[in-house]
Amino acid sequence: MVSLSSSAAAISNRSPSPNAFAPKKIGFFSNQCRELLLPQRSPIFRLGFVSGLERKKTSKTHIFASIAVDTLVETSPEKVQLPKGDSWSVHKFGGTCVGSSERINNVAKIILSDESERKFVVVSAMSKVTDMMYDLIYRAQSRDESYLTALDAVLVKHRSTAGDLLDGDELGSFLSALNQDICNLKAMLRAIYIAGHATESFTDFVVGHGELWSAQLLASVIRKNGVDCKWMDTREVLIVNPTGSDQVDPDFEKSEKRLEQWYSRNPSKTIIATGFIASTPQDIPTTLKRDGSDFSAAIMGALFKASQVTIWTDVDGVYSADPRKVSEAVILKTLSYQEAWEMSYFGANVLHPRTIIPVMRYDIPIVIRNVFNISAPGTKICRSSTTEDEVDQSLESFVRGFATIDNLALVNVEGTGMAGVPGTASAIFSAVKDVGANVIMISQASSEHSVCFAVPEKEVKAVSEALQSRFREALNAGRLSQVQVIPNCSILAAVGQKMASTPGVSATLFNALAKANINVRAIAQGCSEYNITVVLKREDCIRALRAVHSRFYLSRTTIAMGIVGPGLIGATLLDQLRDQAATLKEEFNIDLRVMGITGSRKMLLSETGVDLSSWRELQTEKGELADMEKFVQHVHGNHFIPNTVIVDCTADSVIASHYYDWLRKGIHVVTPNKKANSGPLDQYLKLRALQRQTYTHYFYEATVGAGLPIINTLQGLLETGDKILRIEGIFSGTLSYIFNNFVGGRTFSEVVAEAKQAGFTEPDPRDDLSGTDVCRKVIILARESGLKLELSDIPVESLVPEPLKGSASAEEFMQKLPQFDHDLATKRQIAEDAGEVLRYVGVVDVVNQKGMVKLQAYKNDHPFAQLSGADNIIAFTTTRYKDQPLIVRGPGAGAEVTAGGVFSDILRLASYLGAPS
């Protein structure tokens, strides 16, 4: 065995010397470095190497490290007592915060501006340095000589940074220590290169140098600003016990004694300490593993019983959800320890759960702040979470945030032989433990018929094989039916204080998921009242996160919209959306994003939302060939927006035929298009059945009466138990205008020409005069009332003279129409003689289960005779409104009111999806 011993020079914080700020140094009997002489009070580090070449019985080469700490002799006449309590504030700065000379200067300014009486600052290695140090170990044990070049890069990085920050004796002292460290590291890495292996303890010792250098640099900069400052190698103070799960447990009793000893030798009101690194009870260098610097700060905060621990990072605080997935995530002002713990466990970028444990003992708050935005107050983590308004007891005050874990698989073990059999669950999880898999979540029904649990996807194969092996006999005998693996899963966790005991929270959560058409695979909720966990398909995870986040009012109710048919009604709707967008966002938390607009020839797609102030120009300049399948995929495929609606502003039966598939995919549909609800009865019934089975909405108020609340009124009557007897109305704004003006000596053809000129009719007036449009509205209302009628079952009195039905064009029709004025003039005269007026009406006779469209005469005092302009009027005769029908009256035609009816349906959808009413 070749024994190599080394040591570290003593650290003097009183007067600078070449080794004044040097960490413990490792010396080697080599041609590269000479062994350092040890002052009497310095710790002695001894490292030994066991070479497989020299110990032939050992097949592997080993490297191990050990540290012996000499008894420290106190030479001061009086021991300096360590003050503890609120006078201390603890800060922690991560690698990004000290990643360059400019950033180290910025950190120094933050420390100097802290008005606390005493400051303890924990720093990580400079950004990327820890990775560089691990890379050195990897290259050396791989016998790759490029470790020398990589080590030179480490030297250059720190030498350059020191040159930017320091000068004079401070610079000389640091560079001397740095060069000695590099010299020793070179010898160590050479030994690793020869041995081909490095133990964990030796690796920990090597990688810890990054923290040593950054701590010395920052301490020197503080002193340069005229403030007394000491730096601490926390391996002299922090004692931890390694556990078998890649974690360590701090030994607070021993660490406290070491801290008091260290402080008695190095009293100062500002101390800069190394994060990440510590020592075992045997004084072997080790690290605090993942998030070690945060853990260091929390432990030291507990040892000092500090007033506060501030973790400086590159975000403004803790978000209500991952801002990369939910752009509207908000900064939480406060969190309880337990809430932060839960969110950390489920992947939120907060703190590692173990970081919170030390400070919880003494109720020391942790504050997460942004080193690049010191004006932001950050997030305070303390004993109990408080909201801005203590009186506020709304659901969002109980649900603080959401977190997700991806790349999981669900394992389901089920069988009738499990029920009531003691030890089954123990056997399952014993098998899981044997393969070293981490169980993220467990769910078991009270019937004990099955147990399911989530594990990382990379471990599920081993878990499945272990369970198949452990329960082979039970599976063969049929006591267990299966060990099922469900891959491609994610976990969504809702976190909040006392939310499980608050009525409505769980219901709201699952309602939001259902309305986003997301299926839940498994559920877990503990009695701690801080967490509700659901397992979902991986592809649904982001959409689910957006849906629940929006539902709890932490962000706007966002809906991805696709507009089909930017014609007269569609264009008017887009302009209305443009004019109202800001108000909807600011006052109602509704964010309607038009992700695409398509006509019959061209379509416009956007990843973030079409700019509605210039949609016409954009469609002309950037429009592409219309493709309905691509259009729908684009609008619905955006996982960042949980809810999708397609608004069909056409009168096209082909577009209407897509509704069923869209609803089945979870796409909501809003339309003024009458073709779907008045088409073949079997297709209509199929569509409505699907609508009732899912949480996907289909709104069509504007199919009857444009913007008038006809459908909504009818549904309200039926839902409240009223019975419809008869619906009668003037449903055509065009025909209402014509017969309201067909008075005196005016001819029918003259009034039709006037209506066409005013834009009340279709380009071909026969489309209005045929009565087909009114017939479709009658069919829609009849079906809403429960009648199963086809369009062909409705007799229609057409106003198009039989000889003119075959006219080649609208122009020819209009030229010949005056030839037939006499017939309608005669009917008008008969009506007038009887004190009546003519009105073109549609009737739903629910009692006799029939409908009709006809020209009807009404007394002059009848409500239908009181119309003007293009108004519609509908009378509902029901068991409640039998003597005096319920009447709805108002404008029933025109692009503005029809688009307004569609807009109203869109807002109703937003309300159903979670927008405040």
Buried (B, 14 or more C-beta within 10 A) or exposed (E): EEEBBBBBBBBBBEEBBBBBBBBBBBBBEBEEBEBBEBEEBBBBBBBBBBBBEEEEEEEEBBBBBBBEBEEBEEEEEEEEEBBBEBBBBBBBBBBBBBBBBEBBBBBBEBBBEBEBEBBBBBBBBBBBBBEBBBBBBBBBBEEBEEBBEBBEEBBEBBBEBBEEBBEEBBBBBBBBBBBBBBBBBBBBBBBBBBBBBBBBBBBBBBBBBBBBBBBBBBBBBBBBEEBEBBBBBBBBBBBBEBEEEEBBEBBBEBBBEBBBBBBBBBBBBBBBBBBBBBBBEEBBBBBBBEBBBBBBBBBBBBBBBBBBBBBBBEBBBBBBBBBEBBBBBBBBBBBBBBBBBBBBBBBBBBBBBBBBBBBBEBEBBBBBBBBBEBEBEBBBBBEEBBBEEEEEEEBBBBBBBBBBBBEBBBBBBBBEBBEEEEEBBEBBBEBBEEBEBEBBBBBBEEEBBBBBBBBBBEBBBBBBEBBBEBBEEBBEEEBBBEBEBBEBBBBBBBBBBBBBEBEEBBEBBBBBBBBBBBEBBBBBBEEEBBBBBBBBBBEBBBBBBBBBBBBBBBBBBBBBBBBBBBEBBBBBBBBBBBEBBEEBBEEBBBBBBBBBBBBBEBBBBBEEBBEBEEBBEBBEEEBEEBEBEBBBEBBBEBBBBBBBBBBBBBBBEEBBEBBBEBBEEBBBBBBBBBBBBBBEBEBBEEBBEBBEEBBBBBBBBBBBBBBBBBBBBBEEBBEEEBBBBBBBBBBBBBBBBBBBBBEEEBBBBBBBBBBBEEEBBBEBBBBBBBBBBBBBBBBBBBBBBEBEBBBEBBEBEBBBBEEBEEBEEBEEBBEBBBEBBEEBBEBBEEBBEEEBBBBBBBBBBBEEBBBBBBBBBBEEEBEBBBBEEBBBBBBBBBEEBEEEBBEBBBBBBBBBBBBBBBBBBBBBBBBBBBBEE
